Amino acid sequence: MFILSLAVFEFSDYNYNLYAEDVRGSVVLLPVMTQTPSRLAHFEPTISKELKDRELDVVFFGSISRRRKVFTKKLNEYLTSNPNRQGVFQTSWKTKSITNSYKEGKVCILPHTHGAISGGEYHRYSEFGPFGCVPVIEHFADTIGIEVYEQCGGVVFASYEDIWETAIDVVQKIDRGLYTGSSQRYANWWKEGIHWEKILPAIYGDSDNLTCQTTSPDAEVGEAPDVIIQNDAGLMQHDHDDRLLSTVQCSIDDSLPKGWCLDYENQVPRYLGQDTLDKASVGQQTFEYKLYTHDGYQHCLADKTLVFIGESRTRYQFMHLGMYLNDKHFMRCEDHQIYTSNTILPEHECLSINEQMEGQHTDWNSWFKEATNLLTSNNDQEFLCDCFRPTNGGSNHCK
């Protein structure tokens, strides 16, 4: 079955492989797996402490689901047997406590919240990776980028049954000096952000092209494979119509990872791609960037059905697009304070992606309903966020 009017945006290649045969040509994988810069970017150290000199053997921050509770017990048993050791496995919203622990963590452990047959919890890698700890992560169902995470980010994968023993084994190797010099190399790679336009060709093409490229002076640098993604692909066919396209000025900004620039007029980061920077003139700081206007979005999406499938960050992509189509401007939320001194953020529309923004929501499902209502225009149901979170502690679903 081939449906020209349907596009499915999927965040998990495991899910993609389950149904891609039935909707050939209309499924697009969204590489929204990691976040760069992360919400902890301002606390990331310039120089990472050597792993063997760190004080915490194992560190974890996140929700303590039923399948994670066993690891609080394992940590307590470990600390009882090794009274001179320290570790953290807890839920916390205290940014300073979290970042201080990551700075001192030898191993950042991550068992999955609900089950391994799902996508990875990529946002957490983005948070602790730049602090230079060794990520010990439970195997998950996705396959894209596994070699990249292992070779470049230092990730050690293990099954749910073996993940604790694997973490302790890595700690012992660190103490023996087997990871000397690794912390800074791993941190540099995570800080650069994952260059999907470099990695995807290596994954789908010649795996020998896989390199752990960073621009940090003391990191290993390799020759990157050819780029196959252009930042203005698909736009030029409308370059004669000013109603559908606009051109903005975008400048290099030190607060953004390589390959990105800042649209100062709108205070929005834009993705250029490293290929564009490589071809730029020496010292060039400003670039022209073509964007669809609101009319352009409506023109291209007319009579189309878009389906987003994934977890919370995929839902943010959906709500971000929906709010733009309704309100004719992109919302600016707390993350924009990284790039601007504007202290009045976030805007009201950000309520659609931040359940804690106004502190008035009694439960997740009420917030999902309210967020969907923000997308309703002229009493027509043009958008639907079919999201659900069980109240009994079971798996979360957002379809």
Secondary structure, 3 states (H helix, E strand, C coil): CCCCCEEEEECCHHHHHHHHHHHCCCEEECCCCCCCCCCCHHHCCCCCCCHHHCCEEEEEECCCCCCCHHHHHHHHHHHHHCCCCCEEEECCCCHHHHHHHHHHEEEEEECCCCCCCCCCCHHHHHHHHHHCCEEEEECCCCCCCHHHHHHHHCCEEECCCCHHHHHHHHHHHHHCCCCCCHHHHHHHHHHHCCCHHHHHHHHHCCHHHCCCCCCCCCCCCCCCCCCCCCCCCCCHHHCCCCCCEEEEEEECCCCCCCCEEEECCCCEEEECCHHHHHCCCCCCCEEEEEEECHHHHHHHHCCCEEEEECCHHHHHHHHHHHHHHHHCCCCCCHHHHHCCCCCCCCCHHHHHCCCCCCCCCCCHHHHHHHHHHCCCECCECCCCCCEECCCCCCCCEEC
